[in-house]
Amino acid sequence: MNPYVFYFDQIDNTRLPDVGGKGANLGEMSRAGFPVPRGFCISTRAYKEFIAASTEMDGLLDSLDRLQPDQLDEIGRLGQRIRDHLMSVAVPETVKSAVIEGWQKYGENREFAVRSSATAEDLPTASFAGQQETYLNVKGPDQLLKAVQKCWASLFTDRAIAYRARNGFDHRDVFLSVVVQQMVFPEVSGIMFTADPVTGNRRVVSIDASFGLGEALVSGIVSADLYQVKAEKLIKKKIARKEIAIYARPEGGTDNVELAEEMQTAPSLSEEQAVKLALMGRSIEGHFGSPQDIEWCLSDGEIYVLQSRPITTLYPVPPAEDNQVRLFLSFGHVQMMTEAIKPLGISVLRTFIPLGKSSPPGESDLLVEAGSRLYSDVITRLLEYPFLKKRLPELLLNVDEMFSRAVREFIEREEFQAAARPGKRIKFTLVRKAFPTVLAILKNILHRENDQAIDMMNRFIAEKVDENRKLLLEVSGSARITRIQEMLNTILSMAVAKVAQYLPTALITYKLIENLSRRWLGDTAEMGGISKSPPGNVTTEMGLALGDVADAVRSHPAVIEYLEHASDESFFENLKAVPGGEEVLPVFLGFFERYGMRGTGEIDVTRPRWREVPTQLVPAIMGHIRGVRPGQHRLDFLAGKKEADLAVERLLERLRKKPLGFIKGRIMRRLIKVHRSLIGIREHPKYFIVQNFDLIKQAILQEGDGLAAAGVLEQPEDVFWLSLQEIKEVLETRRLDRDLINRRKEKFQRDEKLAPPRAITSEGEIITAKPGAHVPPGTLSGSPVSAGKAEGRARVILKLAEAKMEKGDILVAPYTDPAWTPLFPLAAGLVTEVGGLMTHGAVVAREYGIPAVVGLDNATRKIRDGQLIRVDGTRGFVEILE
């Protein structure tokens, strides 16, 4: 076999290192019998020998290695220098003669397309598409060799260099093959996606088509006709105005040609041709086993396939248990944590859910992994009950307005209604089980004194966490993992049981206060004040405690200086040596003793806790020192309580002036008392869960220490890449496939870059319903969750550890969980991409009395750090003022 030239019938996917992604795919399709124009690939060995002929490339590549992806000017200059140099290098004679031999085999009088094919191109995990060059209608040996040399040089286009730098590809490790393929002169050509590239729907084939050569579409100089096919039926056709087409010149090369008027609006494909193309696309997808991006053309009525590559931009489809169209909602969006989760974190959460299991220690099938995130189709199951089908969209408003709208849109879809099963009835046994809780809620609202509920919950948490700590210390090895599985199976049930009558009472009374205010007074003007500074919220208490830490630090300049440069590993030990350190150390230790198990994304046990990375809190402490006077955080909380009392009196005074005002006032006073005495319990379940997760993480890492000491693991944290059951098996067998860990690390790195959708169907379609707020033109709309208006400088913060806020800034973040609470005393307003009326950020914003808008898609990209913005938390929108 010639080492420089491989013919298509010699190529399959094992030849990727020799012929690159494009070449390997063309060989695969050609051997499988798809209508691929004949041709050959000039191997990467030929490219390497060509590069080796240069005496300057090593130095140029060294210079390239020193550039960062954002140094675009420098990339441009150096890239042009490399390309010019490579065009001056002589092609080795052995390579040249092999290329001419391949050309002669397919006909000296034939025209060819010459395309680049990089070894990191058209892979399932990366797409270098369009970064290197293509040359069409190449005739004769001189044109061919020049086109090949230009392809080699195009490995150093500006966009190719920047892409490799951004995605961690070494410039020396990516090689170029060149595809030489017989030209087809088509009447129509285009691109076909075997999944809708916009919505992600895997059952829709989307076809772009135009007259002439496909380069007109690829280069973007012409609009395409759009055809969409589903289940062998054309479901959408949109004919564009096509003013230009690209055609071949007799002497070689191509020309842009203006189309005749009647051709410009003529359909490029018939419906039958579109369906036939879609069927071929499905066959190619079936061959490669994943959705494909296919270049095709029609010549004399025959379809030719010019290229196929994986679509790398689609979000993975959560696995479904049947062929019914199902709706999956993101668990991470509910929990205010949308980042990728490592396998152990996913395993713990699936074990933590007590329903949908084959055995109590097992993992729930109510949560499934997709893109290293968790999704659930429990909504689809609930929609089978007519009563819930009506109520769910409304109930979901409390979680996330976009969830609510996505479910509403899904319910109205023809495919859901066609697949809907006969309506289920709620079993009487469930109603009977729920009755005592419902009765307790009514008693709480009507006459019970609820002042002891929070103290009861605090005692329960302390006692149960201490009990679980002892249980985990009693065992080791695989027995400890078994105990963790058993413990996880009960944690949620215990937490829910303890707050089942209290938290719903708090939420119901809030809605009653709001609805009765609107009915009796015509507005909800006092709602913002009523919600301020309720007692007993453990997350608010955590924020106040951190303010106390800041107050202890502020009078010690040396400690402030130390904190700005402290390291996590020696944080507390080195603090002792700093002037004033011994004085503030007990305050720090007290805070970390109570709250050290918390952290950002704390539902993922693999994420670091504040105890492990105490420097995460330094920005918040510094923000307090700079922006809040000593003791002011405590005074503000007391002022909030007074303001709440005044808001209650204003509301009652207004009610007294209404007909039956005395009765209405008594009803409202009771509802407000119940709400304020119980709403603080909202954060306790998560506080309980996170403390138990912290115990579990410490126990698992102790087992990881033992496995690392025995040489089974490279480091203790490698347990994060295994499920609980896998850890148990490793502890029992003392054996591990380390390649499994490497594969999972690579998958995680890819998944980290994905943007997880809130709602995705089992067909892969991402539902992006727009918020329902009626807002002024030019503003950004979300969900109003805390009333009022605020103007200030936007502080776009993606990670809490990088937070730099001053008093009066408006916090703009992907989400906020309890770990973000220390920033709230500094914020004049809040904007998040995720959230609903009763999620963490909304509740805390109301407690602090700051306007908040949540569920604003891509807020951290649409709003730039430092911009002056106005937040309208009453109507649910954000204005960018500069």
C-alpha positions, 0 to 999 in steps of 0.5 A: 500500500502506498504510504502517501495515497489511500483510495476510498475503498481502502479506508475505514474509521481505523484509518483516521490517523492517516486520512483525518475525520473527513477522509475516514467518513468518506471511506466508510460511506463508500465501502458501505455502498452510499453514493460517494463520488470516487476519490483518494486521500493524501495521507498525513504522512505526506503532510509530515514529510512536507513539514519536515522539509521546512527548517523554520517550522519548529521555531514558528510552532514554538512561537505559536505555543506561546499565544493565548486564544484571545490574542487575535492580532498576534494569531493573525500575524503569525498565522499569515507568516506560517501560511506564506512560508509553507507555500514557499516550501517545495513538496517532496518528490516522493509525495508529488509522484504519489499524488500524480499517480492517484490523479491519473488513476481517476482520469487526467481529463476529470475535474476534482474537489480538493478538501482538507481533512484534519485528524481532529476533524469531524469527531464525535467530540470536536468539529474543526469544520470549515477551519481549513480550505476547500478548492473546487473544479481543480484541473490538471496536475499543477492546479492539483498540487497547488491546491494540496499545498494550500490545504496543508497551509490552511491548517494555520488559518486564524480560526483553526489556530484559535480553535485548537488553543481554546480546546486544548489541541497541541498544534504539533498533534493535529495533522492534515490529510487532503481529500481528492474527489471527482467533481460532481456538477450539480443542479442543486446542493446543500446540507442536511442535518439528521436532527434539527440543529435549532431545537435538537429534535432527533426525529426531524431531518432538516435540509438546506438546499440551493441551486449550483454548488454547495459552497454558496451555502457553506460560505453564506452568500445565499439563503437556502430553501428549508425542508423539514421531514419527520417520519417520512412526511414533509412537515415544513417547507420555506422557500428563500430568495436565491439570487446567486449560485456558484457554478464551475468554470470550464478552465477550472475554478468557480464563478458566482452567477446571478440567477434568472428572476424566475429561478430565484424564488423557485423551489430547489427540491420537490417534496419527493426529493426532500423525503428521499434525501431524508431517508438517505440521511437516516441511513447514514445516521444509522451507519455511524450511530449518531446524528449527522451533518451531511453535504449532498448534491443532486445531479441528473436526479441522482443523489451524491453524498460529499461529506458526513460528520457528527453534529457535536452541538446537540445536548445529549437526550436523556434516556427514556423508558419507552417510545412515548414522547416525554418531557424531561425537566432539569433537576439542577435548575430546580436546585440552583446548580446547573454545572456538570456533576461528577459520577459520584455526585450523580450516584448520591443524588439518585440514591437519595431519591427514595422513590423509583427504585428496585431496592432501597439502597439502589438508584432511582430511575426518576432521575437520569443522567444526560450531559453530566446533569440530572433530568427527570420525566416525573412531570410526564407521569404526573400529567397522566392525572387530569387533576394534576394536568390542570394544576401543574403549570400553575404550581411550577410557577413557584419553582421556575416560570420557564418550567411552567411555560414549557410544561404548558406548551408541551401539554398543548402539543399534538404529539403529546395529546395523541400519545396521552394515555387514559386519565389516571385517578389518584388512589384513595389510599394516597388521599387517606395518607395525605389527609392527616397532613392536610388537616394539620396544615388547616389547624396551623392556619386557623388556630395553632401557635406555631412559634416552636416549630423552628426550634423543634426542627433545629433540635431534630437536625442536631440530634439526627446529624449526630446520630448519623455521624456515629453510625458512619464511624461504626463501620468501614470498607464496603459495609460503610458504603452500604450504610451510606446507601441506606442512610441516603434512602431515608434522609429526604423522607425524614426531612419532608416528614418533619416540615410537611405540615409547616412549610406548605402552611407558610407557602399557602398563607403567603399566597392567601395574603397576596390574593386577599390583598389583591381582592380586598384592596386592589393591590399587593403594595405591602407584600414586599414589607411583610416578607422582610426579616422573618425569624429562624431562617438558617440561611439568613442567620448564616449571612449574619454570622459571616457579617460578624466575622467581617466585623471581627476582621475589620479592625486588624489590617494585618489579617485583612492583608493576610486574607487577600493572599491566603491559601486554603491548605494553611488557612487557619494555621498561618492565620495564627502567626498574623498580628490579630490572628489569634484574636479573630481565629475563634470567630472564624472557627465558630463560623466554620464549625457551624457552616463549614459544610456549606458551599456553592453547588452543595447538592453535589458531594464532589464539590468543595465545602467552605471548610475545604476551601475557606478562601471562597468566603474572602470576597464576601468578607472583604465586600462587607468590610468595604461596604457595610459599617460595623454592626450594620448587618444586624441593625439592617435585619432589625430594621427589616423586622420593624419595617415588616411590622409597619407594613402589617399595620399599614395593611390592616389599617387599609383593611379596617376602612373597607366593608367588614374591615374588622373581620378582614383585618383579623383574618389577615393578621392571623395569616401574616402571623402564621406566615412569618412564624413558619417561612423561616423553616423553608431552608431547614430541609436543605440545611439538614440534607447538606450536613448529612451529605458532608458526613457522607463525603468525609466517609467516602474520602476516608475510604478513598485514602485507604484505596490510594494508600494501597495503590488502587487509586492514584489519589483519594479524590478518584472516588468522585469518578465512581458510583457508590456501587462501584466504590463498594466493588472496588473496596471488596475486590481491590481492583479498578480499571483506571482507563474507566476513570480517564474516560469519565474525566474526558467525558466530564470535560466535554460535558462541562462546556455544554449549556444544559436546557431547562426542558428537553423532550425524549426526541431531543427537542429543547423547549425554550418558552419565553417568559410571560411578563408584559414588559416594555420594548428593549428590556430583558424579561424574566419572572418578578419575585421580589417587588420594587425597583433598583438602579445600580451597577451590574456585578456579573458574578459567575463563581462565588469565589470570584465575587467582588461587590460593593454596597449598592451593586446589583448582583447578576448571577446564573443562580444563587443557592444558600452559599451566595447569601453573604452577598445579599446585604451588599446587593441593591437588586438581584437578577438570576438566570434560574429560579421561581417565586419560592426558590432560594434567591427569591425568598432571601431577596424578599427577606432583605427587601431587594427587588429581584427578577429571576429566570432571565435567560442568559442574563450573565451574557446579555448584561455586561459587568459594570453596566448601569441597569434598572431592576423592576422586581414588580413587573419582572424586567431589567433595563440596561441604562448604558 
